[in-house]
């Protein structure tokens, strides 16, 4: 049979069907884009398919604007959000756009298909693909940290996801922190590097914020040692356990009780010795483990051995943000207040609509606006 006559007969048969069903792709409620193409344009079609995680809502909006589509060129099967009957779940909704004669764009579940006839050029198809790429959502790499657990004489790690988190160092910390930050980043990013990092300062000054930032930006295994397990550092099982975690970063938060002078009557000598060995002892050379300790007290109570040169990679005392810094941060996060004295990062974020001015009558340093 002649190809052209077969094509005509085939299309006529399709168009002549009384029960021409335009549905039934993967699910009965989905449009069959190929059937619809034949129904609309009466010609064979080709397909170009791609999987992209995109911002569906914004992509569709852009496509409609770019091709100046009228309502008659837009077919939708909207699906409600599970938690909101009035909200549209754009990722799982189906949208078909008739871009022009012989050219259709369909999207559902991050599956995108161009259905087109023989008159559509490669350049036209590439123009659509280029638009799609503009709205691609890069896959978010989920960072993990590992928490130590200790029971029945055994140590083990439990993994936890940590939300993507980045801190603008220049905005959230005083200017003198930038050089220390660069040193910490360089040290933790260097393979086979070991040593201690001490971060101390008052509550709310940004120490935990900074730890989250490091976990999200450094390709190392971060191991969190809970406060109530500090004494377990002195157990015989600790060193064999930690020896199985080379090139990791051990985090000890609020660990004043571990770092105080050993001659002051505290039962921390064995645990502190193990910690120091990780910093620059023979064990440190074999394992290349970095240790980050945070605490809130000053340095006077800290054992002198910890502060020894060569053992300490970096030390920084987090203080209140200088007045100009606190004012700038407040403006950036939309706090409508007048700041006239230094404040911690936490205090800035928790400001209410009051004017922070020093007044003779109030020692707390603010008055109602």
N, C-alpha and C positions, 0 to 999 in steps of 0.2 A: 504493500500500500504506500502511496505517496505520503511523505512526511507532513507536508502542508495540509493535505486532505484529512490525515489522521488527526492533526491538531485541531482543525475546524470541527470535525465530527465529535472529538472528545470534549471540547469546550461547549459545543451546543448541547451535548447530552447532559453536562453538568448544570448548565444554565436552565435547562428544560425540566430538571427534577422539581417535583412539587414539594418535596421534603428536604430542600437544600439546607443542611444543618451546618451552620457556621460555628458551632461549638464542638467541644470534645477534643481537646488537645491532650494534656495530661489529666485534666479533671473536666468533668462535664460543664463546670461553670466558667472555664477558660475559653476564650476565643481561639478558633483555629485560624491563625494568621494567613496560612497558605490558601485555605478555602476562600477566605474573605478577599484575598488578592485576586484570585481568579474570578470571583463574583463581581468585583468592582471593575477590573480592567480587561477581563476576557483574554488573558495571555499567560503564558508560562512565566514562572518566576525562578529567581535564584535567591539563595540565602547567605548571609554572612552573620555568624553567631560569635558572641564573645561573652565571657563571664567577667564582670567587674563589680567590686563593691563600691557603689557610688552613692552620692547624696541624691536619691531619686527625686525628691521633691524639687530641689533646685535645678537638677538637670532637665526635668520635664518643663519647668518654667522657662528655662533658657531656650530649649528647643522650640517652644511655642513662639517666643519672641523672635528668635533668629529667623524662623521660616514664616513669620506673620500668619500663623494658622488661625482660621476661623473656628467657631465652635463645632461646625459640621465636619471638621477634619480631625476631631479629637474624640476617641472612643475610650471609655473608662469603665473598669469594674473595681470600684473602691471597696476596701475592706476596713472595718472598724478596728481600732486598737482593742486589745483584750481588756485593758483597764479603763477604757474610756469609749463608751458607745458613740460619742459624738466626734471623736478624733479619728483621722484617717491614718491607717498604717501604710505609709507610702511604699515601704520596701516590699510588702506582700500584695499590694494592689496592682492591678494590671492596667497598663495604659498603652494604647495604640494610636500613633500619630500618622495621618496621611500627609506626608510632606509635599507630595506633588503627584501627578499622574504617573503611575508605575513605580512609586517609591514609598515604602512604609517603614516606620520605626516602632518597634515594640519592646516593652520592658516589664519584667516581673521577676521577683526573687533574685535580683542582680543578674538575671539572664537578659541579654540585649540581643535583638535580632533585627537585621536590615533585610527586608524582603523587597526585591527589585526586579524590574523587567529588563529586557535587552537594551533599552535606550538610556539606561542610567550608567554614567561613566564611572570609572574608578576614582576620578578626582572628586566626584560628588559623594561617593561612599566614604572616602578618606576624610572629607570635611566633617561628616557626622562623627566618625571615629575620633577625630581630634576634639570635638566638643565633649564627647563622652569622657575622654582622658582628663579633661579639665576638672571634672567633678569626681574623679576617682578618690576613694578614701584609702590611704595607705594602711596596710594591716598593722594594727598596734601590737607591738611586742610586749607581752605581759612579763614584767619583771617579778622575780620571786625572792623572798628571803627565807631563811631556814631558822627555826627556833629549836633550841636544845631542850630535850626532856631527859630526865634522869629518874629511873625507878628500878628497884630490885638490883642495884649495882650496875645497871647498864645505861649508857648514854645513847640517844638516838635523835634524829632530826625529823622535824615535821615541817613540810613546805607550806608557804602561804604566798598567795598572789599579793602584789602591792600595786595600788592604783598608779597610773602615770602621774608623775609629779615633778615639776621643775620650779625652782625658785630663782627669781631674778636677783642674783647676788648683789648687784650694785644698788638695787632699791631696798632690799630687806636687811642689809647689814652696813655697818659703818665702813668708811673708806679703807681703814687699816686692815680689814679682813681680806681684801682682794688678793694680796700677795700670799697670805697663808692658804687661801682657797686654791690658788694656782699650784702651790707646793703640794698640797694634799692630793689634788687631782693627778698631778704628775707622778707622785709616789705610788698611789693606788693603781695607776694605769701601767706601771712598769712591772713586767714579769720578774719573778724571783726577788722582789723587793720586800723587806720586812721592817718592822719597827712599830713604835707606839705613837698614837695621836691622842693628845689630851684636849678635850673641849669642855670648858667649864664656864660657869656664870649663873646669874640668877634665873629663876623660873620665868618662862615666857619670853626668853631672849632669842629663841630661834634655833636651839640645838637640835631638837627632834626634826624640825623642818629641814635642817641641813642634812641630817642622816638620810631622810627620804630622798632628797636630791641626789646624794651619792649613790644610793642603791639603784636609782633610775638611770644613772649616767655612767656607771663604771661596770665594765665587763669582768666582774669578780663574783665569787660566791660569798654572800654575806650571811654570817651566822649570828643570830641574836641570842644572847645569854640572859635569861630573865633574872630580875633582881633577887627573887627568892631562892635562886640556885647558886648564888655567889660562893657559898661555902663548899659547893660540890667541886669547885676548881681545885680543892686540896685533896680530893679523893684519888685513890690509886688508879682508878679507871680513866681519869680525865686525859692524861697524856697519851695513852694508847688510842683513845678515841680521837683526839684532835690531830694525831699523827696521820689519820686517814683523810684529813681535809687540807691537803697542801694548797698553797696559793689562794687561801681564802682570807676573808676579813672578819674578825671576831668583834662584835659590838657588845659593850658592857655599859648600860645606862644607869645613871644614879648610883655609881659604885663607890661612894666615899668610904664605906666600911671596908672595902678591899684595899684602898690606896693609902690609908692612914699609916703613920709611923708604926713600925712593928714593935718598938720598945714601949709603946704606950698602953700595953695591957690588952690589946685587941688580939683575938685568936685568928689572925689572918696571915701568919708568916708563911705557911706552906702554900696557901693559895696565891699569895703575892709572888713567891719565888717561882711558881709555875708560870705566872703571867710574865715575869721578867725574862724567863728563859725563852718564851716565845718572841720577846722583843729583840734580844740580841745575844742570846746564849747559843750553845751548840745546836739546840733544837731549832732555833730560828733559821740557821743556815740550811738545815735539811728540809724545812717545811715552807719557808717564805710566807709566813702568816703575819698579816698586819692586825694590830689591835687598836680599836677606837674606844676610849673611855670617856664617858661624860659624867659630870658631877656638878653640884651647885655651890659647894664651899670654895674658899680661897685656897691658895697653895701652901699656907703655913702648916696645915695638918697633913700634907701629902709626904709620903716617905721620900727621902732625898735620893734614893737609888733610882726612882722612876724618872727624876729630872736630869739624870746624868747625860751629858753630851754623847752622841753616838747611838744612844738608845732611843731618844726622842726624835721622831720625824718632824712633829709640829705640835705647837701648843698655842691655844688662843682662848682668851677670856671674853665671852660674849657679854656686852654691856647694853644699857639702854641705847636706843637709837638717838643720835644727836638731834637736836631740835629741828634743824633744817631737813634732816633725813625723815624724821617722824612726820613732819608736815607734808613732805613730798609723797610719802607712802599713803598717808590719809587721803590726799587729793586724788591719787591714782586709783584707789579702791572706792572712791565716791563718798568719803566721810566728810560731811559738811560741818567741820569744827575748826576752832582756832587753837592751834597748839603752840605753846610758848615755853615748853620745857622738855627735856629728854623723856622718852617713853619706850617701853619694850615693844617688840613686834606684836606680842599678844594683846597688849593694851590698845594699840592702834587699831587692830582688827575688831576689837570689842567696844570701840567707842560708840556711845549713843549721841543723840543730838544735843550735846552740851558744849559749852565753850570752856576749854581747858586753860584757864588763866589763874595765875597765882594771885590770891587776894589775902589781905591781912586777917580777915575774919574767918577764913577756912583753911585749915592746915592741909586738907586733902588736895588743894590746888585747883579747884574748879568752881564755877558758879553757873547757875542756870542762865541759858541764853535769853 
